[in-house]
Amino acid sequence: MKSFDRLLGCLRSIIDPRRAEGKRYELCYVLLFSILAIIAGANSYRGIRTFIKVHRKQLNKAFGLQWKNPPAHTSIRSMFICVSDTDVENAFRQHAASLNIEKLGTTSGWGLAMDGKTLKGSFDAFNGQKARQILSLFVTDTALLLAHVEIDEKTNEIPVVQKLLEELDVADHLVTLDALHCQKKPSRLPPPQRRI
């Protein structure tokens, strides 16, 4: 399917750390089919396997594969565990950037917005787990997500934004942030003047 060529190209850039003998199923297709399964409502490794099993013939025909069976849910799990999350994030960033370039026709002058959000249902009072937070960077004109980073529970949004701005090339773009990022560091403030 030509509509998936760009995404498959990005997924192929993810390093597959499995041994050559253990590569019965190509990683990029397992990742793509997992994405499709999750979009269709799968929320577990068994759900992903069921999606591939139900749609195996159509997937084989559309992508020129010859899978006789879907990968086992344990195989899908082991592939997810061994893949670097940094490689996956970089592949998605590359894909999102290419979609924005195609839609906007330029690589500069984008309006970018950064915002931190708390994930619904991630708070667990019984186990003492705080709610998880994610910082997202998206293009305002296309509403496409360019990057996202999990905010560690021991920090806040400010240092994560600074790190993400260093990682990404945002020199020719307009970036908007919450008022939270307008704080002045106390070390840069002039010393208070004494009244006599």
C-alpha positions in Angstrom: 0.0 0.0 0.0 1.5 3.2 -1.1 -0.2 5.3 1.5 1.9 3.5 4.2 5.3 3.8 2.4 6.4 6.9 4.2 5.5 5.4 7.7 7.1 2.1 6.8 10.3 3.9 5.7 10.4 5.6 9.1 9.7 2.3 11.0 12.4 0.6 9.0 14.9 3.0 10.5 14.3 1.5 14.0 17.1 -0.9 14.8 16.0 -4.5 15.3 18.2 -6.0 18.1 17.0 -9.6 17.6 19.3 -12.3 16.3 19.1 -13.2 12.6 17.5 -16.6 13.5 14.8 -14.9 15.5 13.5 -12.6 12.7 10.6 -14.6 11.3 8.4 -11.5 11.3 9.9 -8.2 10.0 9.9 -5.6 12.8 8.5 -2.7 10.7 5.4 -4.7 9.8 4.8 -5.9 13.3 5.0 -2.3 14.5 2.7 -1.0 11.7 0.1 -3.7 12.3 0.3 -3.0 16.1 -0.4 0.7 15.4 -3.4 -0.3 13.2 -4.6 -2.7 15.9 -4.4 0.0 18.6 -6.3 2.4 16.4 -8.9 -0.3 15.9 -9.3 -0.7 19.7 -6.7 -3.3 20.7 -5.3 -2.6 24.2 -3.1 -5.7 24.8 -0.6 -7.9 23.1 -3.3 -10.6 22.7 -5.6 -7.9 21.1 -2.8 -7.0 18.6 -2.4 -10.7 17.7 -6.2 -11.1 17.3 -6.3 -8.1 14.9 -3.4 -9.5 12.8 -5.1 -13.0 12.8 -8.5 -11.6 11.7 -7.0 -9.4 9.0 -4.0 -11.6 8.0 -5.1 -12.3 4.4 -5.9 -8.6 3.7 -2.6 -7.5 5.3 -0.6 -10.1 3.3 -2.3 -9.0 0.0 -1.9 -5.2 0.7 1.8 -5.4 1.8 3.0 -8.4 -0.3 3.6 -10.6 2.7 3.3 -14.4 3.1 2.5 -14.7 6.7 0.9 -18.1 7.4 0.1 -17.2 11.0 0.2 -14.1 13.1 3.1 -13.7 15.6 2.4 -15.0 19.0 1.4 -12.4 21.6 4.6 -13.3 23.5 6.7 -12.6 20.4 5.0 -9.2 19.9 5.7 -8.4 23.6 9.4 -9.4 23.3 9.8 -7.3 20.2 8.3 -4.3 22.0 10.5 -4.8 25.0 13.8 -5.1 23.0 13.1 -2.1 20.7 14.6 1.3 21.9 11.9 3.8 22.8 14.3 6.5 21.6 14.4 4.9 18.1 10.6 4.6 18.0 10.2 8.3 19.1 12.7 9.5 16.5 10.9 7.5 13.8 7.5 9.1 14.7 9.1 12.5 14.8 10.6 12.0 11.4 7.2 10.9 10.0 5.3 13.8 11.6 7.9 16.3 10.2 7.5 14.8 6.7 3.7 15.1 6.9 3.9 18.7 8.0 6.4 19.6 5.2 4.0 17.9 2.6 0.9 19.7 4.0 2.5 23.2 4.6 4.9 23.1 1.7 7.8 24.6 3.8 10.2 23.7 6.5 10.1 27.0 8.3 7.6 29.4 9.8 5.5 26.8 11.5 3.5 27.7 14.5 4.4 25.3 17.3 2.7 24.9 20.6 4.0 23.1 23.7 1.8 21.9 26.5 1.9 19.5 29.4 -1.0 17.3 30.2 -1.8 14.8 32.9 -2.8 11.4 31.6 -6.3 10.4 32.7 -6.4 7.3 34.9 -2.7 7.2 35.6 -3.1 8.2 39.3 -2.9 5.2 41.7 -3.4 6.1 45.3 -3.3 2.5 46.5 0.3 2.0 45.2 1.4 5.6 45.9 1.9 6.4 42.2 1.4 10.0 41.1 -0.4 10.9 37.9 1.8 10.7 34.8 2.4 13.9 32.8 3.3 14.2 29.1 4.7 17.2 27.4 3.5 17.5 23.8 4.8 19.6 20.9 2.4 20.0 18.0 2.1 22.1 14.8 -0.9 24.5 15.2 -1.7 24.7 11.5 -2.0 20.9 10.9 -2.7 19.8 14.5 0.0 17.1 14.0 2.0 16.0 17.0 5.8 16.4 16.4 7.1 15.1 19.7 6.1 14.1 23.1 8.2 13.4 26.3 7.1 12.0 29.6 7.7 14.3 32.5 9.4 12.5 35.4 7.5 12.7 38.7 10.5 14.2 40.4 10.6 17.3 38.1 8.2 19.6 36.3 7.5 20.9 32.8 10.1 23.6 32.7 13.4 21.6 32.4 11.7 19.1 30.1 10.7 22.0 27.7 14.3 23.3 27.8 15.7 19.9 26.9 13.2 19.3 24.1 13.9 22.7 22.6 17.6 21.8 22.5 16.9 18.4 20.8 14.6 19.8 18.1 15.5 22.4 15.5 12.9 25.2 16.2 15.1 28.1 15.0 12.7 29.3 12.2 9.5 28.5 14.0 7.2 30.4 16.4 6.9 28.5 19.6 4.2 29.2 22.2 4.2 28.0 25.8 2.2 28.4 28.9 2.8 31.3 31.3 4.5 28.8 33.6 7.6 29.3 31.4 7.8 33.0 32.0 9.5 32.7 35.4 12.7 34.4 36.1 15.4 32.6 37.8 16.2 34.1 41.3 19.9 34.2 40.5 19.2 36.6 37.6 17.1 39.0 39.5 18.7 42.2 40.8 19.4 42.2 44.5 16.7 43.7 46.6 17.4 47.3 47.6 17.3 48.1 51.3 15.3 51.0 52.6 16.9 53.0 55.4 
